[in-house]
Protein backbone atom coordinates (compact mmCIF):
# COMPACT_ATOMS: atom_id res chain seq x y z
CA UNK A 1 0.00 0.00 0.00
CA UNK A 2 1.32 3.43 -0.94
CA UNK A 3 1.04 6.13 1.71
CA UNK A 4 -0.66 9.25 0.34
CA UNK A 5 0.13 12.70 1.63
CA UNK A 6 -2.99 14.57 2.74
CA UNK A 7 -3.67 17.83 0.86
CA UNK A 8 -3.17 21.10 2.68
CA UNK A 9 -6.36 22.37 4.27
CA UNK A 10 -5.83 25.83 5.71
CA UNK A 11 -9.19 27.55 6.39
CA UNK A 12 -7.66 30.97 7.11
CA UNK A 13 -6.05 31.67 3.74
CA UNK A 14 -5.67 30.30 0.25
CA UNK A 15 -2.16 28.84 0.67
CA UNK A 16 -0.70 25.67 2.08
CA UNK A 17 1.24 25.98 5.36
CA UNK A 18 3.94 23.54 4.24
CA UNK A 19 4.21 25.02 0.74
CA UNK A 20 3.19 28.72 0.71
CA UNK A 21 3.59 28.93 -3.06
CA UNK A 22 0.96 26.20 -3.58
CA UNK A 23 -2.69 27.31 -3.76
CA UNK A 24 -5.08 25.39 -1.52
CA UNK A 25 -7.78 23.90 -3.84
CA UNK A 26 -10.13 23.37 -0.88
CA UNK A 27 -10.34 27.07 -0.08
CA UNK A 28 -13.65 28.68 -1.18
CA UNK A 29 -11.74 31.28 -3.23
CA UNK A 30 -9.47 28.75 -4.96
CA UNK A 31 -9.82 30.61 -8.26
CA UNK A 32 -11.65 33.59 -9.73
CA UNK A 33 -14.81 31.61 -10.53
CA UNK A 34 -15.22 30.16 -7.03
CA UNK A 35 -14.42 26.64 -8.21
CA UNK A 36 -12.22 24.07 -6.49
CA UNK A 37 -10.29 21.16 -7.95
CA UNK A 38 -11.77 17.83 -6.85
CA UNK A 39 -10.09 14.52 -7.60
CA UNK A 40 -12.18 11.38 -7.24
CA UNK A 41 -11.82 7.73 -8.20
CA UNK A 42 -14.84 5.78 -9.30
CA UNK A 43 -16.32 3.09 -11.53
CA UNK A 44 -18.44 5.11 -13.97
CA UNK A 45 -19.63 8.65 -14.66
CA UNK A 46 -22.68 10.22 -16.23
CA UNK A 47 -23.28 13.89 -16.88
CA UNK A 48 -26.89 15.09 -16.68
CA UNK A 49 -28.97 18.18 -15.95
CA UNK A 50 -30.92 18.35 -12.71
CA UNK A 51 -34.69 18.50 -13.31
CA UNK A 52 -37.14 20.32 -11.05
CA UNK A 53 -39.22 18.11 -8.77
CA UNK A 54 -41.57 19.80 -6.25
CA UNK A 55 -39.28 21.73 -3.87
CA UNK A 56 -36.04 20.02 -4.88
CA UNK A 57 -34.15 18.62 -7.88
CA UNK A 58 -33.92 15.16 -9.39
CA UNK A 59 -31.39 13.25 -11.50
CA UNK A 60 -32.29 9.86 -12.97
CA UNK A 61 -29.47 7.31 -12.93
CA UNK A 62 -29.14 3.85 -14.52
CA UNK A 63 -31.12 1.09 -12.76
CA UNK A 64 -27.90 -0.84 -12.15
CA UNK A 65 -26.83 1.95 -9.80
CA UNK A 66 -29.71 1.31 -7.37
CA UNK A 67 -28.30 0.62 -3.90
CA UNK A 68 -24.84 1.93 -4.86
CA UNK A 69 -23.02 4.89 -3.31
CA UNK A 70 -22.73 7.93 -5.59
CA UNK A 71 -21.26 11.43 -5.25
CA UNK A 72 -22.78 14.45 -6.94
CA UNK A 73 -20.53 17.36 -7.96
CA UNK A 74 -22.00 20.62 -9.24
CA UNK A 75 -19.88 21.79 -12.18
CA UNK A 76 -21.62 25.06 -13.12
Beta strands, then each sheet from edge to edge (+ up, - down):
strand 1: 51-53
strand 2: 56-58
sheet 1: 1+ 2-
end
